[in-house]
């Protein structure tokens, strides 16, 4: 299972989009400053997730989202169905 995620940093008011096989570990890595791109944004909060069976499916959505703008991401986040 692969997950596409959007995380948000209140301290820098920025979003980051990625995909991961283990979201808990990935979020920990972002907050532990192991990723230079997100090192200054601690703490990062998960705002959106979508699971896929294959990495290719997840990569496809990740690339599509990265081509969109902040308004599109925030619409997606606000319209996402909560997971139970």
C-alpha positions as CSV (number, residue, x, y, z in Angstrom):
1,X,0.0,0.0,0.0
2,X,1.3,3.4,-1.0
3,X,0.0,6.7,0.2
4,X,0.0,10.1,-1.4
5,X,0.1,12.8,1.3
6,X,-0.1,16.6,1.7
7,X,1.5,18.0,4.8
8,X,1.4,21.5,6.0
9,X,3.8,23.6,8.1
10,X,2.1,26.3,10.2
11,X,5.5,27.8,11.0
12,X,6.4,28.5,7.3
13,X,2.8,28.4,5.9
14,X,3.9,25.9,3.2
15,X,2.6,22.6,1.9
16,X,4.6,19.6,0.8
17,X,3.3,16.8,-1.4
18,X,4.8,13.3,-1.4
19,X,4.1,9.6,-1.5
20,X,5.3,7.0,0.9
21,X,4.9,3.3,1.7
22,X,4.9,4.1,5.5
23,X,3.4,7.5,6.3
24,X,4.2,7.4,10.0
25,X,8.0,7.0,9.3
26,X,7.9,9.6,6.5
27,X,6.2,12.2,8.8
28,X,8.7,11.4,11.5
29,X,11.5,12.0,9.0
30,X,10.1,15.3,7.9
31,X,9.8,16.5,11.5
32,X,13.2,15.1,12.4
33,X,14.7,17.4,9.8
34,X,16.2,14.5,7.8
35,X,14.8,15.9,4.5
36,X,16.6,19.2,3.6
37,X,13.5,20.4,1.6
38,X,11.3,20.3,4.7
39,X,13.9,20.8,7.5
40,X,12.8,24.3,8.3
41,X,9.0,23.6,8.4
42,X,8.8,21.6,11.7
43,X,6.2,20.7,12.9
44,X,4.6,19.2,9.8
45,X,0.9,18.2,10.0
46,X,-0.9,15.7,7.7
47,X,-3.7,17.5,5.9
48,X,-4.6,14.9,3.1
49,X,-3.9,11.3,2.4
50,X,-5.0,8.9,-0.4
51,X,-4.0,5.2,-0.4
52,X,-3.2,3.2,-3.6
53,X,-2.4,-0.4,-4.2
54,X,0.7,0.3,-6.3
55,X,3.5,2.8,-6.2
56,X,2.9,3.8,-9.8
57,X,-0.7,4.9,-9.0
58,X,0.6,6.9,-6.1
59,X,3.4,8.5,-8.2
60,X,0.9,9.4,-10.8
61,X,-1.3,11.4,-8.4
62,X,1.7,12.9,-6.7
63,X,3.0,14.3,-10.0
64,X,-0.5,15.6,-10.9
65,X,-0.8,17.4,-7.6
66,X,2.7,18.9,-7.8
67,X,1.6,20.6,-11.1
68,X,-1.4,22.3,-9.4
69,X,-1.4,25.4,-7.2
70,X,-2.1,26.0,-3.5
71,X,-5.7,26.9,-4.2
72,X,-6.3,23.4,-5.8
73,X,-4.5,21.7,-2.9
74,X,-6.6,23.5,-0.3
75,X,-9.9,22.7,-2.2
76,X,-8.8,19.0,-2.2
77,X,-8.0,19.1,1.5
78,X,-11.3,20.9,2.4
79,X,-13.4,18.5,0.2
80,X,-11.7,15.3,1.3
81,X,-13.9,12.7,3.0
82,X,-12.6,11.9,6.5
83,X,-11.3,8.4,6.9
84,X,-12.8,6.3,9.7
